[in-house]
Amino acid sequence: MADLTDRICIIGGGPAGISAAMYLEKKGYEHYVIYERQNKVGGKCFSPLIDVNGESRTYETGAIMGAITYHAVHEVEEFAGVSHADGPNMRRMYRDKSGKEIFPFDPKKNFSISKMFSLLKLKKQMKKLVEIMETKYKGYDCYGHRGVAQGRYNGLSKGLDDALQMIDGENPNLKDLALPFDQFCKLNGVEEVMRIWIGPYTSFGYGYFDEIPAAYVMKYLDTTTAIEFINMRLWTWKNGTQSIYEAANKKLKNPALLNTEVVKVVRPAEGTDGKIEITVKDEAGERTEEFDQLIITTPLDHFVQYADARDEEKELFSKIIHEKYVDFIARFDKDAGPTISGYIFDNMTVERLGHAMVYYHRWEDQQANCPSTVYALRNHMGSTDVPYDKTIDLMMEDMKACGFPVRERLYEQETYYCPHVSPKDYADGWYDKLDAMQGKQKTWYAGEIMGFGDMEDTCAASRDLVDRFF
Ligand SMILES: Cc1cc2nc3c(=O)[nH]c(=O)nc-3n(C[C@H](O)[C@H](O)[C@H](O)COP(=O)(O)OP(=O)(O)OC[C@H]3O[C@@H](n4cnc5c(N)ncnc54)[C@H](O)[C@@H]3O)c2cc1C
């Protein structure tokens, strides 16, 4: 356990690091230092300003949206004095791989009896899924994965209430959540719902349903959040998601030290009382500082490369898999870009790995001259990765097929995205092994791997850590 006078090192100034500092401050801890290697905070929430017709506005290269279930993000918003009330509206349409507009969920468009029956089947299975998640899989919507592989749940339930409820109990059915999501759906006779869940899951870079444990899918897209997605009742931020963490960072007693990378960690032997030595590299060179506690919010499989990792850390963190999500902001030929966001459903299959799956049109009033962000995945467990350059070429061709010739690519990137473990490692209790290691050598684990690779689950993991151990 930590002490209020402890000096605490936080590695990373993304949503996890900034929210960890906020929750620590709320509990009275003041002696923390956040090290951030980039020249800005926010991590994968990066909202650059782009000039269109002489006016500068924010666009998104990383996180875009939230929903009513973003309770922890809302706590950061309130601390920061930021609101999602004035963000641009989300609007969308659907296309097939040839770029043609399709209407998969509108019974009146391209009406046929078989389409009507298929939509009725989908609706029935959606209802069934909502019911079984509340009954057979009671407890599934706790933040994090502690105990799930053993059929237990413990933690705050996301739910809809403002006051989050602490729930705790046993439910052996939860073990099914280790199955790949497609098998989970088959087991429960709700395969059709994958047609809905695939939009905000696979196209958002979180992987394919034959490789991802159902726990990640259903904890991120719990039935409440999924329904908010379907109805497009989503939160966005006028100044971009980055503005939440920039503003929160400014309110902190100790704002993050930018351009400062943690390059070495030496910890006292287990059970002893020495200091943790953290070596950082900044413009002035390298220096080593002493701390009493260490919170890692950055990828744990990277941590073992620069820290004095124990064998059990090396072994456990070697199991972490991440997605290779590629995106760029495109400027299109004059008056020739999209006017609304689009989902290209055909491209969300493994056979179409590397193709553009979705594009985001942010500012409605900019019509066909709004730069838009285009996204593709280039990896799948068991398939060969599509090379990065090939992925970019495919994405460019796909936009052209939709009728949007890209004139220029801005802010092109591949991110270390959505760290997770395989269905087998999930079932083997990976998360309980991680939880058992919390606090050893005064080291605490936070960040995306703890819950899910989105803003809410990362901020909630920081809250959970501080609540339980600080
Ligand atoms: C394209 C894209 C779209 C997304 N869309 C959404 C969305 O719509 N909604 C949503 O909720 N989420 C979305 N996300 C996910 C969300 O951005 C992430 O889950 C969230 O940013 C994770 O926060 P984090 O702090 O755990 O990690 P990160 O955001 O990755 O931050 C980690 C930070 O640590 C720093 N760092 C790493 N190593 C070191 C080191 N050795 N020393 C010092 N600093 C270090 C990094 O520079 C970085 O700033 C999206 C992400 C991407 C890329």
The ligand as an ORCA input file, in Angstrom:
! r2SCAN-3c Opt
* xyz 0 1
  C      -7.379      5.747    -34.694
  C      -7.883      5.647    -33.294
  C      -9.236      5.812    -33.027
  C      -9.720      5.720    -31.712
  N     -11.044      5.980    -31.455
  C     -11.491      5.998    -30.177
  C     -12.794      6.472    -29.885
  O     -13.529      6.930    -30.769
  N     -13.212      6.428    -28.582
  C     -12.400      5.995    -27.572
  O     -12.835      5.984    -26.416
  N     -11.134      5.590    -27.825
  C     -10.659      5.593    -29.095
  N      -9.355      5.252    -29.356
  C      -8.546      4.636    -28.282
  C      -7.973      5.623    -27.268
  O      -7.339      6.686    -27.921
  C      -6.975      4.886    -26.409
  O      -7.573      3.756    -25.846
  C      -6.429      5.759    -25.276
  O      -5.751      6.872    -25.797
  C      -5.473      4.933    -24.420
  O      -4.922      5.727    -23.408
  P      -3.551      5.309    -22.693
  O      -3.157      6.433    -21.833
  O      -3.727      3.969    -22.065
  O      -2.508      5.082    -23.889
  P      -1.994      6.106    -24.979
  O      -3.076      6.998    -25.438
  O      -1.302      5.271    -25.988
  O      -0.933      6.992    -24.195
  C       0.301      6.467    -23.781
  C       1.296      7.625    -23.641
  O       2.512      7.136    -23.085
  C       3.611      7.750    -23.747
  N       4.782      6.868    -23.579
  C       4.963      5.624    -24.098
  N       6.153      5.115    -23.692
  C       6.726      6.055    -22.890
  C       7.958      6.117    -22.166
  N       8.840      5.095    -22.165
  N       8.224      7.249    -21.452
  C       7.345      8.283    -21.427
  N       6.171      8.273    -22.106
  C       5.863      7.174    -22.819
  C       3.130      7.875    -25.181
  O       3.856      8.862    -25.875
  C       1.659      8.257    -24.986
  O       1.471      9.652    -24.912
  C      -8.836      5.404    -30.656
  C      -7.462      5.271    -30.913
  C      -6.988      5.406    -32.216
  C      -5.518      5.281    -32.479
*
